[in-house]
Protein backbone atom coordinates (compact mmCIF):
# COMPACT_ATOMS: atom_id res chain seq x y z
CA UNK A 1 0.00 0.00 0.00
CA UNK A 2 2.88 2.38 0.79
CA UNK A 3 4.31 1.83 -2.70
CA UNK A 4 0.94 2.46 -4.34
CA UNK A 5 0.44 5.62 -2.30
CA UNK A 6 3.92 6.81 -3.28
CA UNK A 7 3.19 6.22 -6.98
CA UNK A 8 -0.17 8.00 -6.76
CA UNK A 9 0.98 10.94 -4.65
CA UNK A 10 4.34 11.51 -6.35
CA UNK A 11 3.75 10.41 -9.94
CA UNK A 12 0.13 9.95 -11.03
CA UNK A 13 -1.17 13.11 -9.34
CA UNK A 14 1.78 15.06 -10.74
CA UNK A 15 0.29 15.73 -14.14
CA UNK A 16 3.54 16.96 -15.68
CA UNK A 17 5.39 13.75 -14.72
CA UNK A 18 2.51 11.55 -15.88
CA UNK A 19 2.24 13.20 -19.28
CA UNK A 20 6.02 13.21 -19.73
CA UNK A 21 6.20 9.47 -18.96
CA UNK A 22 3.34 8.80 -21.38
CA UNK A 23 5.19 10.78 -24.05
CA UNK A 24 8.31 8.70 -23.35
CA UNK A 25 6.29 5.47 -23.62
CA UNK A 26 4.80 6.59 -26.92
CA UNK A 27 8.20 7.39 -28.39
CA UNK A 28 9.69 4.12 -27.11
CA UNK A 29 6.85 2.15 -28.70
CA UNK A 30 7.69 3.88 -31.99
CA UNK A 31 11.31 2.72 -31.51
CA UNK A 32 12.69 6.23 -31.64
CA UNK A 33 16.34 6.88 -30.80
CA UNK A 34 17.40 7.56 -27.21
CA UNK A 35 18.04 11.20 -28.10
CA UNK A 36 14.57 11.60 -29.59
CA UNK A 37 12.95 9.93 -26.58
CA UNK A 38 14.78 12.18 -24.13
CA UNK A 39 14.10 15.29 -26.18
CA UNK A 40 10.39 14.53 -26.58
CA UNK A 41 10.01 13.58 -22.93
CA UNK A 42 11.64 16.68 -21.51
CA UNK A 43 10.00 19.04 -24.01
CA UNK A 44 6.63 17.59 -23.02
CA UNK A 45 7.52 18.07 -19.35
CA UNK A 46 8.71 21.62 -20.05
CA UNK A 47 5.58 22.45 -22.05
CA UNK A 48 3.28 21.26 -19.29
CA UNK A 49 5.26 23.12 -16.63
CA UNK A 50 5.10 26.33 -18.67
CA UNK A 51 1.35 25.79 -19.02
CA UNK A 52 1.10 25.21 -15.26
CA UNK A 53 3.14 28.34 -14.56
CA UNK A 54 0.71 30.36 -16.65
CA UNK A 55 -2.22 28.78 -14.81
CA UNK A 56 -0.60 29.65 -11.45
CA UNK A 57 -0.17 33.30 -12.45
CA UNK A 58 -3.81 33.45 -13.55
CA UNK A 59 -4.93 31.68 -10.38
CA UNK A 60 -3.07 34.16 -8.17
CA UNK A 61 -4.58 37.12 -10.00
CA UNK A 62 -8.10 35.65 -9.92
CA UNK A 63 -7.80 34.78 -6.22
CA UNK A 64 -7.22 38.47 -5.52
CA UNK A 65 -10.06 39.43 -7.85
CA UNK A 66 -12.41 36.96 -6.13
CA UNK A 67 -11.69 38.53 -2.72
CA UNK A 68 -12.29 42.12 -3.80
CA UNK A 69 -15.35 41.00 -5.78
CA UNK A 70 -16.92 39.43 -2.68
CA UNK A 71 -16.04 42.38 -0.43
CA UNK A 72 -16.88 45.05 -3.00
CA UNK A 73 -20.38 43.73 -3.62
CA UNK A 74 -20.98 42.43 -0.04
CA UNK A 75 -21.51 38.80 -1.02
CA UNK A 76 -21.91 36.03 1.56
CA UNK A 77 -22.56 32.36 0.96
CA UNK A 78 -20.90 29.02 0.13
CA UNK A 79 -17.73 29.10 -1.95
CA UNK A 80 -17.51 25.76 -3.81
CA UNK A 81 -14.16 24.07 -3.19
CA UNK A 82 -13.50 20.47 -4.12
CA UNK A 83 -10.02 20.80 -2.59
CA UNK A 84 -11.61 21.44 0.83
CA UNK A 85 -13.90 18.43 0.41
CA UNK A 86 -10.92 16.26 -0.50
CA UNK A 87 -9.02 17.42 2.58
CA UNK A 88 -11.96 16.75 4.90
CA UNK A 89 -12.65 13.34 3.35
CA UNK A 90 -9.03 12.26 3.79
CA UNK A 91 -8.32 13.77 7.21
CA UNK A 92 -11.64 13.66 9.06
CA UNK A 93 -13.42 10.74 7.42
CA UNK A 94 -10.28 8.62 6.99
CA UNK A 95 -10.96 7.90 3.32
CA UNK A 96 -7.45 8.62 2.07
CA UNK A 97 -6.57 5.04 1.10
CA UNK A 98 -9.91 4.46 -0.61
CA UNK A 99 -9.57 7.70 -2.58
CA UNK A 100 -6.03 6.76 -3.64
CA UNK A 101 -7.01 3.26 -4.78
CA UNK A 102 -10.14 4.57 -6.51
CA UNK A 103 -7.96 7.08 -8.37
CA UNK A 104 -5.78 4.24 -9.62
CA UNK A 105 -8.84 2.12 -10.41
CA UNK A 106 -10.43 4.89 -12.50
CA UNK A 107 -7.31 5.10 -14.67
CA UNK A 108 -7.24 1.31 -15.15
CA UNK A 109 -10.95 1.14 -16.02
CA UNK A 110 -10.42 4.01 -18.47
CA UNK A 111 -7.66 2.06 -20.25
CA UNK A 112 -9.78 -1.12 -20.37
CA UNK A 113 -12.83 0.66 -21.79
CA UNK A 114 -10.70 2.51 -24.34
CA UNK A 115 -9.04 -0.74 -25.39
CA UNK A 116 -12.21 -2.75 -25.94
CA UNK A 117 -14.86 -0.16 -26.84
CA UNK A 118 -15.37 2.44 -29.59
CA UNK A 119 -14.50 5.19 -27.07
CA UNK A 120 -10.75 5.53 -27.66
CA UNK A 121 -9.92 8.25 -25.14
CA UNK A 122 -7.21 8.22 -22.47
CA UNK A 123 -7.95 10.80 -19.77
CA UNK A 124 -4.65 12.47 -18.83
CA UNK A 125 -5.69 15.26 -16.44
CA UNK A 126 -4.45 13.79 -13.15
CA UNK A 127 -5.96 16.37 -10.79
CA UNK A 128 -9.39 15.94 -12.37
CA UNK A 129 -9.18 12.17 -11.84
CA UNK A 130 -8.33 12.79 -8.19
CA UNK A 131 -11.41 14.98 -7.76
CA UNK A 132 -13.58 12.35 -9.42
CA UNK A 133 -12.12 9.69 -7.10
CA UNK A 134 -12.88 11.94 -4.12
CA UNK A 135 -16.53 12.47 -5.04
CA UNK A 136 -17.25 8.84 -5.92
CA UNK A 137 -15.56 7.66 -2.71
CA UNK A 138 -17.54 9.96 -0.42
CA UNK A 139 -20.69 9.12 -2.38
CA UNK A 140 -20.10 5.42 -1.76
CA UNK A 141 -19.23 6.09 1.88
CA UNK A 142 -22.54 7.92 2.37
CA UNK A 143 -24.34 4.99 0.72
CA UNK A 144 -22.87 2.63 3.32
CA UNK A 145 -20.07 1.16 1.23
CA UNK A 146 -16.50 0.75 2.44
CA UNK A 147 -13.30 -0.98 1.43
CA UNK A 148 -13.19 -2.93 -1.83
CA UNK A 149 -16.90 -2.53 -2.81
CA UNK A 150 -16.59 1.26 -2.54
CA UNK A 151 -13.30 1.32 -4.45
CA UNK A 152 -14.61 -0.99 -7.18
CA UNK A 153 -17.87 0.90 -7.73
CA UNK A 154 -16.10 4.27 -7.67
CA UNK A 155 -13.50 3.01 -10.15
CA UNK A 156 -16.18 1.83 -12.59
CA UNK A 157 -18.27 5.00 -12.35
CA UNK A 158 -15.22 7.26 -12.54
CA UNK A 159 -13.71 5.21 -15.38
CA UNK A 160 -16.91 5.53 -17.39
CA UNK A 161 -16.93 9.30 -16.86
CA UNK A 162 -13.25 9.47 -17.86
CA UNK A 163 -13.91 7.94 -21.25
CA UNK A 164 -17.50 9.07 -21.87
CA UNK A 165 -17.01 12.80 -21.26
CA UNK A 166 -14.24 13.19 -23.87
CA UNK A 167 -16.34 11.11 -26.30
CA UNK A 168 -19.40 13.31 -25.78
CA UNK A 169 -17.42 16.51 -26.29
CA UNK A 170 -15.34 15.29 -29.23
CA UNK A 171 -17.66 16.30 -32.10
CA UNK A 172 -17.46 19.91 -30.94
CA UNK A 173 -13.75 19.68 -30.05
CA UNK A 174 -13.16 18.44 -33.60
CA UNK A 175 -14.99 21.50 -34.93
CA UNK A 176 -12.91 23.78 -32.70
CA UNK A 177 -9.48 22.33 -33.51
CA UNK A 178 -10.14 21.33 -37.10
CA UNK A 179 -8.75 17.83 -36.51
CA UNK A 180 -9.12 14.71 -34.38
CA UNK A 181 -5.67 14.67 -32.79
CA UNK A 182 -6.65 15.58 -29.21
CA UNK A 183 -9.68 15.34 -26.95
CA UNK A 184 -10.86 17.31 -23.92
CA UNK A 185 -10.05 15.80 -20.52
CA UNK A 186 -11.80 18.15 -18.10
CA UNK A 187 -14.61 17.14 -15.75
CA UNK A 188 -16.77 20.17 -16.55
CA UNK A 189 -18.06 18.62 -19.75
CA UNK A 190 -21.71 18.43 -18.69
CA UNK A 191 -21.59 22.22 -18.32
CA UNK A 192 -19.95 22.59 -21.73
CA UNK A 193 -22.71 20.58 -23.33
CA UNK A 194 -25.35 22.67 -21.56
CA UNK A 195 -23.73 25.79 -23.06
CA UNK A 196 -23.60 24.08 -26.46
CA UNK A 197 -27.30 23.20 -26.23
CA UNK A 198 -28.20 26.79 -25.31
CA UNK A 199 -25.99 28.08 -28.13
CA UNK A 200 -27.73 25.77 -30.59
CA UNK A 201 -31.17 26.92 -29.44
CA UNK A 202 -30.53 30.66 -29.21
CA UNK A 203 -27.42 31.23 -31.29
CA UNK A 204 -26.68 31.91 -34.94
CA UNK A 205 -26.79 29.31 -37.69
CA UNK A 206 -25.80 28.95 -41.30
CA UNK A 207 -24.75 32.16 -43.06
CA UNK A 208 -25.85 34.25 -40.08
CA UNK A 209 -23.28 32.56 -37.85
CA UNK A 210 -20.36 34.85 -37.02
CA UNK A 211 -17.48 33.70 -34.86
CA UNK A 212 -16.12 35.88 -32.07
CA UNK A 213 -12.73 35.39 -33.69
CA UNK A 214 -13.91 37.13 -36.89
CA UNK A 215 -14.90 40.46 -35.38
CA UNK A 216 -14.01 43.35 -37.70
CA UNK A 217 -12.87 46.41 -35.83
CA UNK A 218 -12.37 50.04 -36.91
CA UNK A 219 -8.79 50.95 -37.77
CA UNK A 220 -8.45 52.84 -34.50
CA UNK A 221 -9.23 49.61 -32.62
CA UNK A 222 -7.32 47.15 -34.81
CA UNK A 223 -4.74 46.78 -32.03
CA UNK A 224 -7.38 44.74 -30.18
CA UNK A 225 -6.98 41.97 -32.75
CA UNK A 226 -3.86 41.10 -30.77
CA UNK A 227 -5.04 38.45 -28.30
CA UNK A 228 -3.16 39.81 -25.31
CA UNK A 229 -4.08 43.45 -25.87
CA UNK A 230 -7.76 42.54 -26.23
CA UNK A 231 -7.60 40.58 -22.97
CA UNK A 232 -5.95 43.57 -21.28
CA UNK A 233 -8.59 46.02 -22.55
CA UNK A 234 -11.30 43.86 -20.95
CA UNK A 235 -9.59 42.84 -17.71
CA UNK A 236 -8.04 46.17 -16.64
CA UNK A 237 -11.39 48.03 -16.36
CA UNK A 238 -12.97 44.96 -14.73
CA UNK A 239 -10.30 44.89 -12.00
CA UNK A 240 -10.27 48.67 -11.49
CA UNK A 241 -14.06 48.97 -11.19
CA UNK A 242 -14.21 46.04 -8.74
CA UNK A 243 -11.34 47.50 -6.67
CA UNK A 244 -13.13 50.85 -6.55
CA UNK A 245 -16.22 49.15 -5.09
CA UNK A 246 -14.06 47.21 -2.61
CA UNK A 247 -12.41 50.41 -1.41
CA UNK A 248 -8.89 51.08 -0.06
CA UNK A 249 -9.15 48.60 2.82
CA UNK A 250 -9.97 45.43 0.85
CA UNK A 251 -8.68 46.60 -2.52
CA UNK A 252 -5.17 46.72 -1.06
CA UNK A 253 -5.13 43.07 0.07
CA UNK A 254 -1.55 41.90 -0.47
CA UNK A 255 -0.51 45.25 -1.96
CA UNK A 256 2.37 45.85 0.51
CA UNK A 257 1.88 49.60 0.58
CA UNK A 258 1.10 50.08 -3.13
CA UNK A 259 -1.97 52.21 -3.87
CA UNK A 260 -4.95 49.87 -4.12
CA UNK A 261 -6.02 51.07 -7.59
CA UNK A 262 -2.49 50.74 -8.92
CA UNK A 263 -2.27 47.27 -7.36
CA UNK A 264 -5.54 46.26 -9.04
CA UNK A 265 -4.12 47.50 -12.35
CA UNK A 266 -0.95 45.46 -11.88
CA UNK A 267 -3.00 42.37 -10.98
CA UNK A 268 -4.94 42.76 -14.23
CA UNK A 269 -1.65 42.94 -16.12
CA UNK A 270 -0.49 39.82 -14.24
CA UNK A 271 -3.59 38.07 -15.53
CA UNK A 272 -2.61 38.95 -19.11
CA UNK A 273 0.94 37.74 -18.44
CA UNK A 274 -0.53 34.45 -17.18
CA UNK A 275 -2.53 34.05 -20.39
CA UNK A 276 0.61 34.68 -22.45
CA UNK A 277 2.64 32.08 -20.54
CA UNK A 278 -0.22 29.55 -20.55
CA UNK A 279 -0.70 29.74 -24.32
CA UNK A 280 3.06 29.41 -24.89
CA UNK A 281 3.03 26.24 -22.78
CA UNK A 282 0.06 24.85 -24.70
CA UNK A 283 1.83 25.29 -28.03
CA UNK A 284 4.99 23.58 -26.74
CA UNK A 285 3.02 20.74 -25.13
CA UNK A 286 0.90 19.97 -28.18
CA UNK A 287 3.95 20.04 -30.43
CA UNK A 288 5.37 17.09 -28.48
CA UNK A 289 2.54 15.06 -26.92
CA UNK A 290 0.50 14.51 -30.10
CA UNK A 291 3.34 12.87 -32.12
CA UNK A 292 4.50 10.93 -29.04
CA UNK A 293 1.02 9.64 -28.30
CA UNK A 294 0.90 8.03 -31.73
CA UNK A 295 2.98 5.14 -30.33
CA UNK A 296 0.37 4.36 -27.67
CA UNK A 297 -2.39 4.68 -30.23
CA UNK A 298 -0.64 2.18 -32.49
CA UNK A 299 0.40 -0.38 -29.87
CA UNK A 300 -1.51 -0.37 -26.59
CA UNK A 301 -4.88 1.21 -27.40
CA UNK A 302 -5.24 1.38 -31.18
CA UNK A 303 -6.57 4.71 -32.50
CA UNK A 304 -6.66 6.25 -29.01
CA UNK A 305 -6.59 9.99 -28.40
CA UNK A 306 -5.12 11.92 -25.45
CA UNK A 307 -7.78 13.76 -23.44
CA UNK A 308 -6.01 16.87 -22.13
CA UNK A 309 -6.88 19.71 -19.75
CA UNK A 310 -9.07 22.58 -20.97
CA UNK A 311 -6.33 25.20 -21.62
CA UNK A 312 -5.23 23.22 -24.70
CA UNK A 313 -8.30 24.68 -26.46
CA UNK A 314 -7.63 28.31 -25.55
CA UNK A 315 -5.33 29.14 -28.50
CA UNK A 316 -8.04 28.09 -30.97
CA UNK A 317 -10.54 30.74 -29.82
CA UNK A 318 -9.01 33.29 -27.41
CA UNK A 319 -11.78 35.88 -27.79
CA UNK A 320 -14.38 33.27 -26.87
CA UNK A 321 -12.41 32.47 -23.69
CA UNK A 322 -12.80 36.04 -22.41
CA UNK A 323 -16.44 36.30 -23.49
CA UNK A 324 -17.12 32.93 -21.83
CA UNK A 325 -15.48 34.12 -18.61
CA UNK A 326 -17.53 37.32 -18.48
CA UNK A 327 -20.89 35.80 -19.46
CA UNK A 328 -20.43 32.83 -17.12
CA UNK A 329 -19.66 35.27 -14.30
CA UNK A 330 -22.86 37.18 -15.11
CA UNK A 331 -24.79 33.89 -15.01
CA UNK A 332 -23.28 32.89 -11.65
CA UNK A 333 -24.17 36.28 -10.14
CA UNK A 334 -27.76 35.93 -11.37
CA UNK A 335 -27.90 32.39 -10.00
CA UNK A 336 -26.50 33.54 -6.65
CA UNK A 337 -29.57 35.76 -6.15
CA UNK A 338 -32.16 33.61 -7.93
CA UNK A 339 -31.66 30.07 -6.58
CA UNK A 340 -32.01 31.02 -2.88
CA UNK A 341 -35.53 32.19 -3.76
CA UNK A 342 -36.20 28.51 -4.61
CA UNK A 343 -34.89 27.42 -1.21
CA UNK A 344 -31.38 26.49 -2.35
CA UNK A 345 -28.06 27.59 -0.84
CA UNK A 346 -26.36 30.85 -1.76
CA UNK A 347 -23.42 29.91 -4.01
CA UNK A 348 -20.80 32.62 -4.48
CA UNK A 349 -19.22 32.98 -7.92
CA UNK A 350 -15.87 31.18 -8.11
CA UNK A 351 -13.60 33.19 -10.38
CA UNK A 352 -11.24 30.29 -11.12
CA UNK A 353 -14.10 28.09 -12.28
CA UNK A 354 -15.64 31.00 -14.16
CA UNK A 355 -12.43 31.56 -16.07
CA UNK A 356 -11.26 28.03 -16.85
CA UNK A 357 -14.65 26.31 -17.19
CA UNK A 358 -16.45 29.45 -18.38
CA UNK A 359 -13.75 30.24 -20.92
CA UNK A 360 -13.85 26.70 -22.31
CA UNK A 361 -17.64 26.77 -22.38
CA UNK A 362 -17.41 30.03 -24.33
CA UNK A 363 -15.32 28.25 -26.97
CA UNK A 364 -18.01 25.57 -27.24
CA UNK A 365 -20.80 28.13 -27.46
CA UNK A 366 -18.97 30.08 -30.16
CA UNK A 367 -18.30 26.92 -32.18
CA UNK A 368 -21.96 25.90 -32.08
CA UNK A 369 -23.86 29.20 -32.17
CA UNK A 370 -21.41 31.97 -33.01
CA UNK A 371 -21.30 35.24 -31.09
CA UNK A 372 -24.89 35.15 -29.90
CA UNK A 373 -24.57 31.51 -28.91
CA UNK A 374 -21.45 32.22 -26.85
CA UNK A 375 -23.08 35.15 -25.04
CA UNK A 376 -26.47 33.60 -24.27
CA UNK A 377 -24.96 30.17 -23.74
CA UNK A 378 -22.41 31.64 -21.32
CA UNK A 379 -25.14 33.08 -19.09
CA UNK A 380 -26.98 29.74 -19.14
CA UNK A 381 -23.72 27.98 -18.31
CA UNK A 382 -23.20 30.31 -15.34
CA UNK A 383 -26.70 29.53 -14.05
CA UNK A 384 -26.09 25.80 -14.48
CA UNK A 385 -22.76 25.70 -12.65
CA UNK A 386 -24.40 27.63 -9.80
CA UNK A 387 -27.41 25.30 -9.66
CA UNK A 388 -25.35 22.10 -9.39
CA UNK A 389 -23.29 23.19 -6.34
CA UNK A 390 -26.49 24.50 -4.73
CA UNK A 391 -28.10 21.07 -5.13
CA UNK A 392 -24.96 19.40 -3.81
CA UNK A 393 -24.90 21.43 -0.56
CA UNK A 394 -27.89 19.52 0.82
CA UNK A 395 -26.40 16.17 -0.18
CA UNK A 396 -23.04 16.95 1.43
CA UNK A 397 -24.75 18.22 4.59
CA UNK A 398 -26.29 14.76 5.03
CA UNK A 399 -22.79 13.31 4.58
CA UNK A 400 -21.43 15.40 7.46
CA UNK A 401 -19.92 18.32 5.54
CA UNK A 402 -20.75 21.85 6.71
CA UNK A 403 -21.40 24.69 4.25
CA UNK A 404 -19.50 22.77 1.58
CA UNK A 405 -19.94 22.22 -2.11
CA UNK A 406 -17.79 21.31 -5.08
CA UNK A 407 -16.85 22.64 -8.47
CA UNK A 408 -16.56 20.69 -11.76
CA UNK A 409 -20.00 19.71 -13.04
CA UNK A 410 -19.12 16.10 -13.89
CA UNK A 411 -17.83 15.30 -10.40
CA UNK A 412 -20.96 16.86 -8.89
CA UNK A 413 -23.14 14.77 -11.19
CA UNK A 414 -21.27 11.61 -10.12
CA UNK A 415 -21.98 12.39 -6.45
CA UNK A 416 -25.63 13.18 -7.17
CA UNK A 417 -25.93 9.80 -8.94
CA UNK A 418 -24.88 8.17 -5.67
CA UNK A 419 -27.27 10.29 -3.60
CA UNK A 420 -30.32 10.05 -5.85
CA UNK A 421 -30.02 6.57 -7.35
CA UNK A 422 -27.36 4.29 -5.86
CA UNK A 423 -28.09 5.00 -2.17
CA UNK A 424 -31.85 4.29 -2.45
CA UNK A 425 -31.14 1.07 -4.35
CA UNK A 426 -28.61 -0.14 -1.76
CA UNK A 427 -30.95 0.72 1.10
CA UNK A 428 -33.81 -1.13 -0.60
CA UNK A 429 -31.60 -4.21 -0.97
Buried (B, 14 or more C-beta within 10 A) or exposed (E): EEEBBEEBBEEBBBBBBBBBBBBBBBBBBBEBEEEBBEBBBBBBBBBBBBBBBBBEBBBBBBBBBBBBBBBBEEBEBBBBBBEBBBEBBBEEBEBBBBBBBBBBBBBEBBBEBBEEEEBBBBBBBBBBBBBBBBBBBBBBBBBEBEEEEBBBBBBBBBBBBBBBBBBBBBEBBBEBBEEEBBBBBBBBBBBBBBBBBBBBEBBBEEEEBBBBBEEEEEEEEEEBEEBEEBBBBBBBEBBBEBBBBBEEEBBBBEBEEEEBBEBBBBBBBBBBBBBBBBBBBBEBBBEBBBBBBBBBBBBBBEEBBBBBBBBBBBBBBBBBBBBBBBBBBBBBBBBBEBBBEEEBBBBBBBBBBBBBBBBBBBBBBBBBBBBBBBBBBBBBBBBBBBBBBBBBBEBBBEBBBEEBBBBBBBBBBBBBBBBEEBBEEBEEE
